[in-house]
Amino acid sequence: MNVLIVIETCFGNTQRFGEAIGTGLTGRGATVTVTPAAEAGPGALDGVDLLIVGAPTHSRGLPGPATRRMAVTQGADPAPTGVAEWLDAMPEYHGRAAAFDSVTGTGFLNGSAAKKIVKRLQRNLVQVSASDSFLVGAAEGPPAAGELERAEKFGASLA
Ligand SMILES: Cc1cc2nc3c(=O)[nH]c(=O)nc-3n(C[C@H](O)[C@H](O)[C@H](O)COP(=O)(O)O)c2cc1C
């Protein structure tokens, strides 16, 4: 099974969760590539059986230019574009998909980038089979205790 994990990150946490999800899948025999959204070109989905898209939750949803600028003021070094722009330009895709995000809490007020990713994928007629949120201890991280392990299990569950 060929898996593509497209991520966006400002402080590195979502990338770490994406890599942990990848480890879970690799352990079940999958071939996994983790790619920043800004570097996933037009052919990125060729031959992909499972697409996983992940982003940090910003202002209760997906990062955009304004929230990335806010992250920079907090010491982040994000790519100029991310998951929202990648989903806008996403080529036709007929395989399975899943979504995840990183968040500082799971209450209603925290919102969820993953929920937005699911809606955007479905709008592109992509079937989404799973979605989860992974906690960071603070905006800049690190991942909260046990969350990288939970991400690895999430990955294994998708195999
Ligand atoms: C501009 C900005 C807005 C944020 N808004 C939210 C939010 O609405 N809800 C939340 O739970 N976390 C919020 N956070 C915390 C991020 O979710 C956290 O920084 C992110 O999960 C870290 O992942 P990263 O290292 O991949 O960027 C925000 C962070 C930034 C920088």
PDBQT file of the ligand as one rigid body, heavy atoms in Angstrom, charges set to zero:
ROOT
HETATM    1  C1  LIG A 201      -1.925  31.788  15.000  1.00  0.00    +0.000 C 
HETATM    2  C2  LIG A 201      -2.272  30.584  15.808  1.00  0.00    +0.000 A 
HETATM    3  C3  LIG A 201      -3.593  30.267  16.074  1.00  0.00    +0.000 A 
HETATM    4  C4  LIG A 201      -3.929  29.138  16.838  1.00  0.00    +0.000 A 
HETATM    5  N1  LIG A 201      -5.237  28.836  17.057  1.00  0.00    +0.000 NA
HETATM    6  C5  LIG A 201      -5.546  27.697  17.745  1.00  0.00    +0.000 A 
HETATM    7  C6  LIG A 201      -6.905  27.320  17.941  1.00  0.00    +0.000 A 
HETATM    8  O1  LIG A 201      -7.845  27.987  17.490  1.00  0.00    +0.000 OA
HETATM    9  N2  LIG A 201      -7.165  26.181  18.631  1.00  0.00    +0.000 N 
HETATM   10  C7  LIG A 201      -6.152  25.391  19.155  1.00  0.00    +0.000 A 
HETATM   11  O2  LIG A 201      -6.438  24.370  19.769  1.00  0.00    +0.000 OA
HETATM   12  N3  LIG A 201      -4.846  25.728  18.975  1.00  0.00    +0.000 NA
HETATM   13  C8  LIG A 201      -4.527  26.852  18.294  1.00  0.00    +0.000 A 
HETATM   14  N4  LIG A 201      -3.222  27.192  18.090  1.00  0.00    +0.000 N 
HETATM   15  C9  LIG A 201      -2.171  26.286  18.580  1.00  0.00    +0.000 C 
HETATM   16  C10 LIG A 201      -1.765  25.365  17.438  1.00  0.00    +0.000 C 
HETATM   17  O3  LIG A 201      -2.716  24.355  17.247  1.00  0.00    +0.000 OA
HETATM   18  C11 LIG A 201      -0.369  24.791  17.699  1.00  0.00    +0.000 C 
HETATM   19  O4  LIG A 201       0.530  25.844  17.569  1.00  0.00    +0.000 OA
HETATM   20  C12 LIG A 201      -0.070  23.687  16.699  1.00  0.00    +0.000 C 
HETATM   21  O5  LIG A 201      -0.844  22.552  16.971  1.00  0.00    +0.000 OA
HETATM   22  C13 LIG A 201       1.386  23.316  16.711  1.00  0.00    +0.000 C 
HETATM   23  O6  LIG A 201       1.602  22.557  15.548  1.00  0.00    +0.000 OA
HETATM   24  P1  LIG A 201       2.807  22.898  14.574  1.00  0.00    +0.000 P 
HETATM   25  O7  LIG A 201       4.062  22.778  15.400  1.00  0.00    +0.000 OA
HETATM   26  O8  LIG A 201       2.740  21.852  13.535  1.00  0.00    +0.000 OA
HETATM   27  O9  LIG A 201       2.624  24.265  14.032  1.00  0.00    +0.000 OA
HETATM   28  C14 LIG A 201      -2.880  28.317  17.348  1.00  0.00    +0.000 A 
HETATM   29  C15 LIG A 201      -1.545  28.631  17.064  1.00  0.00    +0.000 A 
HETATM   30  C16 LIG A 201      -1.234  29.741  16.304  1.00  0.00    +0.000 A 
HETATM   31  C17 LIG A 201       0.205  30.048  16.007  1.00  0.00    +0.000 C 
ENDROOT
TORSDOF 0
